[in-house]
Amino acid sequence: MSAARPLTTLRALAVTAALPLLLTACGYGSTSTDDGKKTAVAAGGEKLSADEVKIGYFPNLTHATALVGVQEGLFQKELGGTAVKTATFNAGPSEIEALNAGSIDIGWIGPSPAINGYTKSDGKSLRIIGGSASGGVKLVVNPQKIKSLKDVRGKRIATPQLGNTQDVAFLNWAAEQGWRVDAQSGKGDVTVVRTDNKITPDAYKSGSVDGAWVPEPTASKLVAEGAKVLLDESSLWPDKKFVITNIVVRQSFLKEHPDVVEAVLRGSVKTNEWINANPEKAKASANTALKELSGKALSADVIDPAWKSVTFLDDPLASTLGTEADHAVKAGLLDKPDLKGIYDLAPLNKVLKAEGRDGVDDAGLGVK
């Protein structure tokens, strides 16, 4: 993550080496795929101020708003004659790079890379314009080795990447147990093993890790291999809600095409409404999208529990973003950032008001 003040030479080298990892939200590698997919514009639809809007997201259940919204044509319906072009990413670094390069205009992304993208650009690259999902993160363990929370001490626990959202959460939780862990090496009263989510199930099966603090669907994949859910991270948060996926936009695109941004947000709000009203259909739609993107759908014993643990909502839960940043500071992975101006929720609140709903709050971190 980006530092707000100069670092010592040694710490600067450590942060530089870790930077690609710190940007990651859910940790599925660092490559991107330009789908080359451009949805058919709505018949007779009026074009907005841009010919097309390029949106990016992960092939991940915590990004199901984007998966389902594209799959069901709900974004395109709101955009009329302005086409949607999609690109998928395996991790936060490549999506932030694409946003900064103008390869995408709007993206679904986790809190850690949103914070990094904003602070590294001195507040010039992006704005968070809405929420998308909460929850979907669990501590799952080998029940033969770990039977209670206190048994986690002395064990090897996987997290997706050094400094990613789940890594920070686990380090903070361990500290609250009174355990000491060196954030950089992962060594201490608990050994933190940074492991790509793609290979975490194999690491668990081989016995090289005793558990993992991971997002869905990785958590449910581990459970399917015999692991047990020991802790759902949502239980640690007020009202059991914390941001796992935000919607971000290039500041220049927001300035030049506010009508397009508003249309995408309207599509997101209506997609979340459809997901929550039709959970089984939405789950099937998301799985169809995942199959088209990855070549393989999730099995029922994985997608069913994973889907239930994610809450889809429009509120970005701004106060939890600040708390997550504070946890990274406490862990020694981030110098205190200035996040004022990271949110611009005016377009979203306009959409919500038109739907007869209450607006959402930026926790004092909104643009002035």
C-alpha positions in Angstrom: 0.0 0.0 0.0 1.1 3.6 -0.5 2.7 5.5 2.2 1.7 9.1 3.0 5.2 10.0 4.4 8.8 9.1 3.5 10.0 5.7 4.5 13.4 4.7 5.6 15.5 3.1 3.0 15.1 -0.4 4.4 11.3 -0.1 4.7 11.0 1.5 1.3 12.8 -1.5 -0.2 10.4 -3.9 1.6 7.3 -2.0 0.5 8.6 -1.8 -3.1 9.2 -5.5 -3.2 5.7 -6.2 -1.8 3.8 -3.6 -3.8 2.3 -5.9 -6.4 1.0 -8.0 -3.6 -0.3 -5.1 -1.5 -2.5 -4.0 -4.4 -4.3 -7.3 -4.6 -7.9 -7.5 -3.3 -8.8 -11.2 -3.7 -5.5 -12.6 -5.0 -6.0 -14.6 -8.2 -2.7 -13.7 -9.9 -2.0 -10.4 -11.8 -3.1 -10.9 -15.3 -6.1 -9.4 -17.2 -8.2 -10.6 -20.0 -9.7 -8.2 -22.5 -12.8 -10.2 -23.3 -13.3 -8.5 -26.6 -16.9 -8.7 -25.6 -19.0 -5.8 -26.5 -22.7 -6.1 -25.7 -25.3 -5.4 -28.3 -26.8 -1.9 -27.7 -30.4 -1.7 -26.8 -32.7 -1.6 -29.9 -33.6 2.0 -30.6 -31.7 3.0 -27.5 -30.4 6.6 -27.4 -26.6 6.9 -27.2 -25.3 8.8 -24.2 -22.3 11.1 -24.2 -19.9 8.2 -25.0 -20.0 5.6 -27.7 -19.0 2.9 -25.2 -18.1 2.4 -21.6 -15.3 -0.1 -20.6 -15.9 -1.9 -17.4 -13.7 -4.3 -15.5 -14.2 -6.9 -12.8 -13.0 -10.3 -11.5 -14.4 -13.7 -12.3 -15.3 -14.0 -8.6 -18.6 -14.3 -6.7 -17.8 -11.2 -4.7 -18.1 -9.4 -8.1 -21.4 -11.0 -8.9 -23.1 -7.6 -9.5 -20.9 -7.1 -12.5 -21.1 -10.8 -13.6 -24.9 -10.8 -13.4 -25.4 -7.3 -14.7 -23.5 -8.1 -17.9 -24.9 -11.6 -18.3 -28.5 -10.4 -18.0 -28.1 -7.3 -20.0 -29.1 -5.0 -17.1 -26.3 -2.6 -17.6 -26.9 -2.4 -21.4 -30.6 -1.7 -20.8 -29.7 1.4 -18.8 -27.0 2.6 -21.3 -29.2 2.4 -24.4 -27.2 3.1 -27.5 -23.9 3.3 -25.5 -22.2 -0.1 -25.7 -20.7 -2.0 -22.8 -17.2 -3.4 -23.4 -15.9 -5.8 -20.7 -12.5 -6.9 -19.4 -11.8 -9.3 -16.5 -8.9 -9.3 -14.1 -7.4 -11.8 -11.8 -6.2 -9.3 -9.2 -6.2 -5.6 -8.2 -2.8 -4.5 -9.7 -3.7 -5.1 -13.3 -7.1 -3.6 -12.9 -5.7 -0.4 -11.3 -3.1 -0.2 -14.1 -5.9 -0.6 -16.7 -7.9 2.1 -15.0 -4.9 4.5 -14.9 -4.1 3.7 -18.6 -7.7 4.4 -19.7 -8.1 0.8 -20.8 -11.2 0.6 -18.5 -13.4 3.4 -17.3 -15.3 1.8 -14.4 -14.2 -1.2 -12.3 -15.4 -3.5 -9.5 -12.5 -3.9 -7.1 -11.7 -4.6 -3.4 -10.8 -2.0 -0.8 -7.1 -2.5 -0.6 -6.4 -1.7 -4.3 -8.9 1.1 -4.2 -6.9 2.7 -1.3 -3.6 2.1 -3.1 -4.8 3.5 -6.4 -6.1 6.6 -4.7 -3.1 7.3 -2.4 -0.4 6.4 -4.9 -1.8 9.0 -7.4 -2.1 11.6 -4.7 -5.9 11.4 -5.0 -6.0 11.9 -8.8 -6.7 8.5 -10.3 -10.0 7.3 -9.1 -13.1 7.8 -7.0 -15.2 5.2 -5.3 -18.7 5.8 -6.5 -20.6 2.9 -5.0 -20.7 -0.4 -3.2 -21.3 -3.9 -4.5 -20.8 -6.6 -2.0 -20.1 -7.3 1.7 -18.9 -10.4 3.5 -17.8 -13.7 1.8 -14.6 -14.1 3.9 -14.0 -17.0 6.3 -11.4 -18.6 8.5 -11.6 -22.3 7.5 -9.4 -24.9 9.3 -8.5 -28.6 9.4 -10.8 -29.9 12.2 -8.3 -32.6 13.1 -5.7 -30.0 14.1 -7.8 -27.0 15.1 -10.9 -27.4 17.2 -11.2 -23.9 18.7 -10.0 -20.4 18.0 -7.3 -20.7 20.6 -5.9 -23.7 18.7 -5.0 -21.4 15.8 -1.9 -20.3 17.7 1.1 -22.2 16.5 -0.5 -23.3 13.2 0.1 -22.4 9.6 -2.7 -20.2 8.1 -2.9 -19.3 4.5 -3.9 -15.8 3.3 -4.0 -14.8 -0.4 -1.2 -12.2 -0.6 1.0 -10.1 1.6 -1.0 -7.0 2.6 -4.1 -7.9 0.7 -7.5 -7.4 2.3 -7.8 -10.8 3.9 -4.1 -10.8 5.0 -4.6 -7.5 6.8 -7.8 -8.8 8.4 -6.1 -12.0 9.7 -3.1 -10.1 11.0 -5.4 -7.7 12.9 -7.5 -10.6 14.3 -4.3 -12.4 15.5 -3.1 -9.2 17.1 -6.4 -8.9 19.0 -5.8 -12.4 20.3 -2.6 -11.1 21.9 -0.4 -13.0 19.4 2.7 -11.5 17.8 3.3 -11.9 14.1 5.9 -10.2 11.9 3.8 -8.8 9.1 6.5 -9.0 6.4 7.8 -12.5 7.1 4.5 -13.9 8.4 6.4 -15.6 11.3 5.4 -15.5 14.9 2.9 -17.0 17.2 1.0 -17.9 14.1 2.7 -18.6 10.8 1.0 -16.7 7.9 1.6 -18.5 4.6 0.8 -16.2 1.6 -0.7 -18.6 -1.0 -2.5 -17.8 -4.2 -6.1 -18.8 -3.9 -5.9 -21.0 -6.9 -3.5 -23.4 -5.1 -4.7 -23.0 -1.5 -7.0 -26.1 -1.8 -4.0 -28.2 -2.9 -1.9 -26.7 -0.1 -4.6 -27.7 2.4 -4.9 -31.2 1.0 -1.1 -31.7 1.2 -1.0 -30.5 4.8 1.3 -27.6 4.1 -1.3 -25.3 5.7 -3.6 -26.0 8.6 -6.3 -23.5 7.5 -6.9 -20.3 5.6 -8.5 -16.8 5.9 -9.9 -16.5 2.4 -12.7 -15.1 0.3 -15.4 -17.0 -1.5 -15.5 -19.3 -3.3 -12.0 -20.5 -2.0 -13.4 -20.9 1.5 -16.2 -23.2 0.3 -13.8 -25.1 -1.9 -11.8 -25.9 1.2 -14.9 -27.0 3.1 -15.6 -29.3 0.2 -12.2 -30.8 0.9 -13.1 -31.5 4.5 -12.2 -28.2 6.2 -14.5 -26.6 8.8 -15.6 -22.9 9.0 -14.2 -21.7 12.3 -15.0 -18.0 11.9 -17.0 -15.9 9.5 -15.3 -12.4 9.3 -18.7 -10.7 9.1 -19.2 -11.7 12.8 -16.3 -9.2 13.7 -18.0 -6.2 12.1 -20.9 -4.0 13.3 -24.2 -5.2 11.8 -22.0 -8.0 10.3 -21.2 -5.9 7.3 -17.9 -4.8 5.8 -16.9 -3.8 2.3 -15.4 -6.5 0.1 -16.1 -4.9 -3.4 -16.4 -1.3 -4.4 -17.2 0.4 -7.7 -14.5 2.8 -8.9 -14.3 5.2 -11.8 -11.5 7.2 -13.5 -11.9 10.7 -12.4 -11.6 12.1 -15.9 -14.3 9.7 -17.2 -16.6 10.8 -14.4 -16.0 14.5 -15.3 -16.5 14.0 -19.0 -19.3 11.4 -19.0 -21.4 11.8 -15.9 -24.5 10.5 -17.7 -22.7 7.3 -18.6 -21.5 6.8 -15.0 -25.0 7.4 -13.7 -26.4 4.8 -16.1 -23.9 2.2 -15.0 -24.8 2.9 -11.4 -28.4 2.7 -12.2 -27.7 -0.7 -13.8 -25.8 -1.8 -10.7 -28.6 -0.8 -8.4 -31.2 -2.6 -10.5 -28.9 -5.7 -10.7 -28.5 -5.9 -7.0 -32.2 -5.5 -6.6 -32.7 -8.4 -9.1 -30.1 -10.5 -7.3 -31.7 -10.1 -4.0 -35.2 -10.7 -5.3 -34.2 -13.8 -7.4 -31.3 -15.4 -5.5 -31.4 -18.8 -7.2 -31.7 -17.3 -10.7 -29.0 -14.9 -9.9 -26.7 -17.6 -8.6 -27.2 -19.6 -11.8 -26.6 -16.5 -13.9 -23.3 -15.8 -12.1 -22.2 -19.4 -12.5 -23.0 -19.3 -16.2 -20.9 -16.2 -16.5 -18.0 -17.8 -14.6 -18.2 -20.8 -16.8 -17.9 -18.6 -19.9 -15.0 -16.8 -18.4 -13.0 -19.7 -16.9 -14.3 -22.7 -18.8 -15.7 -24.3 -15.7 -18.7 -23.7 -13.5 -18.6 -24.1 -9.8 -20.1 -27.3 -8.3 -23.2 -27.0 -6.2 -21.4 -28.0 -3.0 -19.1 -24.9 -3.5 -21.4 -22.2 -5.0 -24.4 -22.8 -2.7 -22.7 -22.0 0.6 -20.4 -19.4 -1.0 -23.4 -17.5 -2.5 -25.2 -17.4 0.9 -22.2 -15.8 2.6 -22.1 -12.8 0.3 -24.4 -9.8 0.7 -25.1 -7.7 -2.4 -25.7 -4.0 -1.6 -25.3 -0.5 -3.0 -23.9 1.1 0.1 -20.0 1.2 0.0 -19.9 0.9 3.8 -17.5 3.8 3.9 -16.8 3.7 7.6 -15.4 0.1 7.2 -13.0 1.2 4.5 -11.4 3.6 7.0 -11.3 0.8 9.6 -9.6 -1.6 7.1 -7.0 1.1 6.4 -6.4 1.5 10.1 -5.9 -2.3 10.5 -3.2 -2.1 7.8 -1.5 0.8 9.6 -1.6 -1.2 12.9 0.0 -4.2 11.2 2.8 -2.0 9.9 1.9 -2.4 6.2 0.7 1.1 5.6 1.5 4.6 6.8 -1.6 6.6 7.8 -3.2 7.6 4.5 -5.3 10.6 3.7 -8.5 9.2 2.2 -10.5 12.4 2.1 -12.0 12.7 -1.3 -11.8 9.0 -2.2 -15.6 8.9 -2.4 -18.0 10.7 -4.8 -21.4 9.3 -3.9 -23.5 12.1 -5.4 -24.3 10.1 -8.6 -25.3 7.0 -6.6 -27.4 9.0 -4.3 -29.2 10.6 -7.3 -30.0 7.2 -8.6 -31.2 5.9 -5.2 -33.4 9.0 -4.7 -35.0 8.4 -8.1 -35.7 4.8 -6.9 -37.4 6.3 -3.8 -34.6 5.0 -1.5 -32.4 6.7 1.1 -28.9 7.9 0.1 -25.7 6.4 1.5 -23.0 8.1 3.6 -19.3 8.7 2.7 -18.2 8.7 6.4 -16.6 12.1 5.9 -14.3 10.9 3.1 -16.2 12.4 0.2 -15.0 14.8 -2.4 -15.8 18.5 -1.6 
